[in-house]
Amino acid sequence: MFGLGTQELVIILIIALFIFGAKKLPEVGKGLGKSIREFKSSLSGEGDHEESAKPKEINKDSKGPST
């Protein structure tokens, strides 16, 4: 089928090394991993948006802003 073999991955890494440089390559990898994790969590419905959907509890003991 259309799988990537070892030779193809090595060629892709060498091209990425030439384009981004040795110092930027870890930052690019970290950003790519973070974006993939966020994409997967958005597909599964997990994330921060669930916390904002919950109504916030109002503290009835407080008397409001003091003047």
N, C-alpha and C positions, 0 to 999 in steps of 0.2 A: 504494500500500500504506500501511502504518502507519509511515512515516518521520517524523522530526522535521525540520521546516524551520527556516529562520532566525528567523522570527517566534516560533515556539514556544521555541526556545533562548533568545532574548532575554527572553521573559517569565519563563522558569524562572530565569535569572540575576538578574533584577530581584527576584523573590520571594525567592531565596536571599540577596540582598544585604539585603533588609529583615529577614529572619529572623536571620541570623548577624551582620550588620554588616560594615563594610569591613575591620576589623582581623582578624576571625576567619575570613574567607572563604579566604585562602591556606592557613591551617592545616587547614581542613576539606577543601580540595582535595588537600593533601598526604596527609592521612590516608586519603582515599578512594583515591588512587592507590596507596598502600602496601598497602592491603587487597586491591585488585584484583590487584596483582603477587603477593602471597602466595597468593591463591586460585588464580591460574593456575599457579604453581609447584607447589602441592599437587596439582593435577589432572594435571600432567605427570610427577609423581614426582620432581622435583628438589627440593633443599633440604638443610637441616641434618640431617634424620633419617637420611640415607645415611651421613654421617660417624660418627654414634653407633652404627650397626649394624656397623661394621668392628671387629674385635677389636683392642684396644690392644696394641702391641708391648711386651713386658717386657724391660727392660734387665737382662741377666744379669750385667753387670759390677758393678752396685751390690750392696752387702752388706746392704742393708736399713737400718732405722732404727738410728742409733748410740745407745748407752746410756752 
